[in-house]
């Protein structure tokens, strides 16, 4: 139904910061703490939007354009993501390729803005970000290739709708490997433990956070909001595969998928509570392992 098309995008725009609250509360429960309020991310965004931005004289328009265009790229990618039985706001054959490249565009703009500061510190983080992203992309593309081969669909909306309980019964091992690979990509692309620690302040271990140290005010709010939307996007893709609820009612399917996204947030919080951050030299091994799992999934669906 056409009236349902904007709903997946609106749900992401409204609920994505709440997913960060779910992760933080899960980590607090594991640590025996009360933790932050579930709505803390919203409070932080509002506080930053009320402030003014400060710019260094060494930066150019690239530094100012990075957060804005990066946020626009993530929102555009979200427009291609369905929500359970609700089709994406925009859907067409081959949109999954545009989906991947919009995320690459957001990453490129973040790296370009970091390099524009002329800081060797931010250049270090940009170098690490590019390296780990280059290793995560094959896992993402092979995972999507396995799903395309199994479902015969080149659109994210059609692909998600085609995955059902019967699909798991037929290709359970392949889908399981794809799920693990996508979850590793989720952790890597969103700078979560064990790849990166979003709360770290140690210079030698920072990856994503070091690239945005010079941003402030609304620009920093755009970066944090884009990060929340990106986390929602990967969680929605993974949850749609693991919990293929198909009741025939689009609203019920969408609500079930939102609940599944919350479960994905709890899973991320659990991982961050029981695992330590990997040494930088070990992160490529994990990403290559995810690529290998996705490659095996492709082989299984080709049989």
Secondary structure as UniProt FT lines:
FT   HELIX           2..4
FT   HELIX           5..31
FT   TURN            38..39
FT   HELIX           40..49
FT   TURN            57..58
FT   HELIX           61..78
FT   TURN            79..80
FT   TURN            84..85
FT   TURN            93..94
FT   HELIX           95..116
FT   TURN            117..118
FT   HELIX           120..151
FT   HELIX           156..162
FT   HELIX           165..189
FT   TURN            190..191
FT   TURN            193..195
FT   TURN            198..199
FT   TURN            203..205
FT   HELIX           208..211
FT   TURN            212..214
FT   HELIX           217..242
FT   HELIX           250..274
FT   HELIX           280..302
//
